[in-house]
Amino acid sequence: MRRLTLALLCATYLVLSLIVALTLWRNGGGWGAGVAALVGGLGLCFAFHGLIERALETGAIRGDIATLREAHAILLDQVERLDVRLGQVAAVVADDQNRSEELLDEVHMLETLVQRMGRRLEEHGEVSAFPTRFGGDVKQSDALLETVRAALTDNRVDLYLQPIVNLPQRKTVFYESFSRLRDETGRVLMPAEYLTVAEPGGLITAIDNLLLFRCVQIVRRLAKQSRRIGIFCNVSMASLGDETFFPQFLELLTANRDLAGALIFEIGQQAFDARGSVEARNMGKLADLGFRFSVDKVTDLDLDLQDLSRSDVKFLKVGAELLLSELTEIDGRLVLNALPDLAAEDFAQLTRRYGVDVIVEKVENERQAVDILDLDIGYGQGHLFGEPRAIKDAVLAEAGPAPAVLNPMALRRAAAG
């Protein structure tokens, strides 16, 4: 564009010089005057042209400088934004590092628990035989005990979660966790199978230990996703009363008391009713940290609700078949056999007065769900709402590294120590 402008100006200068020269020649100036006027006019025009060209160059330079200043301002703005972003990234990295350090502390603490449990495993691993509950022969019991022990040693303990939903919306509000052991072929051992040897063999605390760690991993993963869903984690009275295990267990939970709202410890009704002073005192220590309790495996609805309330039991799980089989009609009114003076639909309301919510578990069909809704029950659990599903190792790995749980080296170190 600039070159075209200069070319047009040169053409204009030439035309003006020719006009002046022709005018002098026609007015009697002769050829000499005309040529002199042409040459002089061209000289003046080109001198004037030089001034215009320098002015244009100066303007172009000023424009370039303005463009550079604008680009510099944009660059400075981008640098400032990048600096802010880097600061944010640094803060996130520092936060993640802090979380990693916290999780590492948990792993170290859990490894200490595991090593202490290893000594007990070594001791019971040498037991020659003991009778089974169901009258199985001694060799089968020994083989099953060794299978359970190997599953713990090789960390073949899986976590299963089953949803607990609110009623009638059926939205998942909790999960119940289950532990499943696998033998060396990958076959899953159900609790009814391995508990027959795990309890007499002193391995229940080790299983509780692993289940707790996996529950902590899942709770932390859910927290990262901003999902505030509680997990019911089974714990045995043997763990609550173990003088070696429980102090470490309490220390771990004290360091993670931020999980108190998301972890609910579950105990069977028979074990709860038979708890001793040590177990009750240790439950109180957990309650002081903010952790809640649930009573399941209910076989008797004639409950001591005051005792449940004093023990910080916040949930009561009743099987659908048991609850519905308790319904009977007296004088035209539907009541529970265990509570004949109370209308059946007031049972859940009565427990809520003591801070205890009823969860009906093992709900298998829609008919049961309808009958439960008539009783004003707030929560349900069972295959109708969702079956227990295994949590993949990859999911657990995202929530944090698992410790070297009950590996042979740890067992040997523990036994040697």
N, C-alpha and C positions, 0 to 999 in steps of 0.2 A: 504493500500500500504506500509505503514511504517512497519507494523508487518511482512508482507511477506519478506521485505528486511532484517529485523533482523533475521528471521528464516533461510534464505539462508546463511547469514553470519555465523550463528552458525554451520550450516551443513558444511560450508567450513572450519571452524576452526577444527572441529572434523576430517574431512578427512585429513587435513594437519598434525595433530598430529599423526594420525594412520600411515601415510606415513613415518614420521620421526622415530616413534617407530619401525616399520617393517624394516626400513633401518638399524638401529643400531643392531637389533636382527640378521639380516642376515649377518652382517659384523663381527659377533663374539662377540657382546656385551652381549649376554645372555638375559634371561627373565628379569632380574632385571633392566638392562640398558634400555631395551625396555619399561618396565612399567614406569620407572622414566622419560624417554623421553616423553612418552604419557602424563603423569600427568603434567610435566613441560610445554609441548607444549600447553596443554589445558589451563593451568593457564595464560600463556602469551597471548594466543589467546583471553581469556575472558577479560583480562585486556585491551588489544587493542580494544576489542569489546565495553568495557565501554566508552573508549575515543570516538569511532565512534558514539555510541548512544548519548553521551552528545553533540557531534557536530551536530548530526541530530536534537536533541531537540532544540539546540540553533538556528539552521536554521529555524525550524518550528516556534519558538517564534518570530524570526525576521520577518518571513512571516506574522504571525498574526498581529504584530505591524504595518507592512506596510499596511495590509488590513484595520486595524482600522484607520490608518491615512487617507487612501483613503476614507473610509466611513465618517470620520469626515469632510473631505473636501467637500464631496457631501452634507452632512447635513448642513454645513455652507452655501453652495450655495443655498440650498432650503430655509433656513431661511432668507437669504438676499432677495430672490425672493418673499417670503411670506411677508416680511416687505415692499417691494415696492408695492405689491398688496394691502396690508392693507392701505398703504398711499393713493393709488388711490381710494380705496373704501371710505376712510374717506373723500377725496376731493369730491367724488360724493355725499356722504351723506350730506356734508356741503352745496353743491350746491343745492341739492333737498330741504334742510331745508330753504335755502334762497328763493327758488321759492315758497315753501309753505307759507312762511311768506308774500311774495309779494301777493300771491293769497288770503291769509287771509285778508290782507289790502284791497284788492279789494272787498271782500265779505262784510267787515265791512262798506266800503264806500257805497256799493250798498244797504245794509240794511238801512243806513241812508236815502238814496233816497226813499226807499220803505216806511219807516215810515212817511216821509213827504207826500208821495203820499197817505198814508193811511187816513190822515185827509180829503183829498179831496174825497176819496172813501166813507168815512162815510157821508160826506155832501151830495154827490149825491145819496147815497143809500137811503136817506130819501126823495128824490124828489118823489112826488106823481105821476106825469105823465107828459109826453110831447109828442107832435105829432111825428109820424114817417114820414120818407121821402115818403113812398109809401102809405100813407093813412091808415095804419093798425090801429086797435082800440087801445085805451089807455091801456087796461088791457094786451093785448099781448105785448105792448111796455114795460110795467112795468115788466112783467114776463121775457122777454128777457134781460132787463137791469139787473135784479137780477141774471139771469143765467151767464151773462158775469162777473158780480161782484164776484159771487161765484167761477167761474173758476180762476179768478185772485187771490182771497183770498186763494184758496186751491192749487195754483200753477199748475193748469191743463192747462199749456201753452206749446205746443209742437213746436219744431223747425223742419222745412222741408227745404231740400236743393235741388236745381235743377242745373245741370251742365250747364255751358256756355263754348262752345267749339270754338277753332280757326278753320278757314276755309282756305283751303279745308281739312286739316288733321283730323279735328274733335277730337282733343285731348282736354281734359278738362283743362281749364286754370283758370276758376273762378267758384264760386257757387253763386247762389242767395238764400238768406234765406227768409223763409216765417214763420209767426206765425200762429198757429192754436189753437183755444180754444176747450176744451172738456167740455160737461155738465156732471152732476153727473152720467149719464148712460153710458158715454164713447163716445157718439155721437160727431163727429167733427163738429164744427161750422165754416163755410166758412167766409172769410172776408166780402163778400157782405151781409152776414146775420148779423154779430155782429157789423160791423161798423155803421150800421143804428142807433144803440143806444150808441155805445162807443164814437162816436164823440160828440153828444149832451150831453152825460153823463159825459164828461171830463175824460174818461178813456184811451184815446189814448196815453198819456204820459206814463202811467203805462205799456201798452203793448209794447211801444218802449223800455222802460226800461228793461223789461224781455228779449226781443228779442236781445238787445245789449249784455246783460250778456251772453246769450247762444252763440252768435257769438264770443265773446271773448273766451269762453271755447273751441269752435271748432278750432279757430285760434291757440290757444295754443297747442291743441292736434296735429294739423297738423305740428306745428313748432317742436314738439318733434320727429315727424317722418321725419323731414327734408324735408317736402313738403311745398314749397312756393306757395300756391294757395290762391288768394284773395277771399274774401266773400263780396257780396253786401248786405248791411243791410239797410232796409227801415227805414227812420226817418221822422217824420211829422214836418211841420212848427210849429205846436202847441208846440212840444218839443223844437225846436230851439228858440222859442220866449218866453218860460216859464221862468219868472224871478226867480222862486224857483228851478226848475229842472235843467236848463241849467248850472248854476255855478258848481253844483255837477257833472253833466255830463262832463263838461270840465275838472274838477279836476281828474275824473276817467281816462279820455283819456290822460291827461298830464302825469299821473303816468304810462301809458301804451303806450307812444308814439312810442315804438319799434314795435307796431302793425300797425303803419301808412301805411306801404306798403301793408298790407293784409286786411284792412277794408276800404270799399268804401261805403259811405253813399248815399242812393238813395232817390230822391225827384221827385214827379210828376211834369210834365211840367206846369200844371195850377197853382199849389202851388208855383213853382219856379218863374213863371212870376209875381205872385201876392205878392211875399215876400216884407216885409217892411224893414225899415232901421235896426231895431233890429235884425231880422232874418239874413239879409245880413251881418251885423257886426259879429254876432256869427258864421256864416259860415266862415268868414274870420279868426276867431280865431282858428277854427278847421283846416283850410288850413295852418295856420302858424305852426301848429304841424306836418304837413306833410300828413294829411288825405285828400283823394280825394272825389269827388262827381260824381254822375251819375244822369241824368235826364231820367225818364221813363214816361209811359203813354202819349207818344207824340201823339198829334192830329193835329199839324200844322208843316209842314216842312219848312215854311218860318221863319228860325231861325235867332236870333241875335247871331252870332257866337262870336263876340267880347265880348258880355256880358257873354256868357258861359265861354270863356277863362279867363276873369277877375275874375270870380267866382270860378275858379279852378275846373270846370266841365271837367272831363276827358273822360266820356263815355256818349253816347246818345243811348237810347234804342227805336227802332222804330218797331212797329208791322209789321209782314210780310204782312198781308192783306192790311194794310194802304199803305206800301211802294209800293207794286206791283200794287195796284189800282191807284196810282199816276202816273204810267208810261203811257206815251202817245207819239205818233209819230208826229213830226212836221217837215215838209220839209225833210222827209226821215231820220230824226235823232230822237233817243229815248231820251226823256227828262222827267222831273218830272213836273206835273202841277203847283206846287208851285214855281218851278225854271225853267221857260221855256227857259231861256238863257243859261242854263248849261246842258251839256250832262249828262244823267243819270249815266253813269259809272264814272263820275268825282265827284259825290256828296260826296262819302266817302273820296276821296282824298282832296276835299276842307275842310271838317271838320278836317282832320288830320293836315292841315296847321295851324289850331288854337289849336292843341293839343287835339282834341276830336276824339275818336274812335267810330265808329258806331257798335252797336250790334243789329242785327235783332232778335226780340223775337217772340214767338208764331209761330215757324216754325213747321208745322204739317205734311208735306209730301215732298217727294223727288223732285217733280216738283218745289215747292217753293225754295228748296235748290239750284237747278240748276239755277233758275232765279236770285237768290241772288248772286251766284258766278259770274254771268255775270256783276254784278254791283261793283265788286271789294270790297265787304264787308268782313271785317276781322274776325267777330265773329258772332256766331249764338246761339240761345237758343230756346227751345221748346220741345214738346213731341217727335219729331223726334230724338232728340239727348239725351233725357232722361227726365223722369217725376220727379216731386218733390217727394222726399223720406223722410220719418220721420227718425230723428236721435234718436236712442234708448237711454233711460235714462242711460243704462250701459256705453255707449260711453261718454256721458256727464260727468258721475261720474268719469271716468278715467281722464278727463281733469281738474277736480277740484270740490270741494264741492259746491253745490248750496246753496244760502242763504235761510233763512226762509222767503220766499217771500210772502208778503201780507197775513200772517197768522192772524187769529182773534186776538191773543194776541197782535201782533204788531199794528193792527188797533186800539185796545182799548187803548194801551199805547200812540199811536200817537194822538188819539182823546182827551185823558186825558191831554196830554202835551200841 
